[in-house]
Amino acid sequence: MCYCPRRSTGRHRESNHQLPRCQGISARKFPLVTLAYESSYDVFVKAHGGGLSGQAQAITLGIARALLKVSENHRSPLRKEGLLTRDSRVVERKKVGLKKARKAPQFLKR
């Protein structure tokens, strides 16, 4: 993320083949819109792994944390919008004797 005081292009290179949902695009810009910095920063992001929704949430969290490193005064507006909270859900591990985390093999009566 680079600050561009003179240029202020506010470039977001949207790769719509990567995150096609409009929700994902607006979610990525939300931290900048919250602090009224849409045209003050150029943002370049690479997200690997997970699904489209998870990548959009990870990008939003990363941008919010980067803005927090710029100035600690940004903490309260970002916290108020819930942009500094990580989603703590993770994939449940597969158990021994089961086909998946909770799916058991078919029960045989005979």
C-alpha positions in Angstrom: 0.0 0.0 0.0 1.5 3.3 -1.0 0.5 6.8 0.0 0.1 9.1 -3.0 -0.4 12.7 -1.8 0.2 14.5 -5.2 -1.0 11.9 -7.6 -4.0 10.6 -5.7 -5.2 8.2 -8.4 -6.7 5.8 -5.9 -5.9 2.9 -8.2 -7.4 -0.5 -7.5 -6.4 -3.0 -10.1 -9.5 -5.1 -10.0 -9.0 -8.5 -11.3 -12.6 -9.5 -11.7 -11.8 -12.9 -13.0 -10.3 -13.5 -9.5 -13.0 -12.0 -7.3 -16.1 -11.6 -9.6 -18.6 -10.6 -6.9 -19.5 -7.0 -6.5 -19.6 -7.7 -2.8 -15.9 -8.7 -2.8 -14.9 -5.5 -4.6 -16.8 -3.2 -2.3 -15.6 -5.1 0.8 -12.0 -4.6 -0.3 -12.5 -0.8 -0.6 -14.5 -0.5 2.7 -11.6 0.3 5.0 -10.5 3.1 2.7 -14.0 4.4 2.4 -14.5 4.3 6.1 -11.6 6.6 6.7 -12.2 8.7 3.5 -8.9 7.6 1.9 -10.3 6.1 -1.4 -8.1 8.3 -3.6 -5.2 8.7 -1.2 -3.7 5.2 -1.4 -2.8 2.8 -4.2 -3.4 -0.8 -3.0 -1.7 -3.9 -4.5 -2.8 -7.2 -3.0 -2.1 -10.9 -3.6 -4.3 -13.5 -1.8 -3.6 -17.2 -1.9 -5.7 -20.1 -0.8 -9.2 -20.3 0.5 -12.4 -19.4 -1.4 -13.5 -16.1 -3.0 -15.3 -14.9 0.1 -12.4 -15.8 2.4 -10.0 -14.0 0.2 -12.1 -10.8 0.1 -12.3 -10.9 3.9 -8.6 -11.4 4.2 -7.9 -8.5 1.9 -10.2 -6.3 3.9 -8.5 -7.2 7.1 -5.0 -6.7 5.6 -5.9 -3.2 4.3 -7.4 -2.3 7.7 -4.3 -3.4 9.6 -2.1 -1.5 7.2 -4.1 1.6 7.8 -3.8 1.0 11.5 0.0 1.0 11.2 -0.1 4.3 9.4 -1.8 6.0 12.4 -3.1 4.6 15.7 -5.9 7.2 15.5 -7.6 5.0 12.9 -8.3 2.3 15.5 -11.6 3.5 16.8 -13.4 4.0 13.4 -12.1 0.7 12.0 -13.0 -1.1 15.2 -16.5 0.5 15.2 -17.1 -1.0 11.7 -15.7 -4.4 12.8 -12.8 -4.3 10.3 -10.1 -5.3 12.8 -11.7 -8.5 13.9 -10.5 -11.8 12.4 -12.9 -14.6 11.6 -11.7 -17.3 14.0 -13.5 -20.2 12.3 -11.2 -22.9 10.9 -11.8 -26.3 9.2 -12.5 -29.1 11.7 -10.0 -31.9 11.5 -10.9 -35.4 10.2 -11.4 -38.0 13.0 -10.1 -41.6 13.0 -12.7 -44.1 11.8 -14.9 -41.4 10.1 -15.1 -40.5 6.5 -14.9 -36.8 7.2 -14.9 -34.6 10.3 -18.3 -35.8 11.4 -19.6 -38.1 8.6 -19.6 -41.7 9.8 -19.6 -44.7 7.5 -22.9 -46.3 6.7 -24.3 -48.5 9.5 -24.8 -52.2 8.6 -27.3 -54.3 10.5 -26.0 -57.6 9.3 
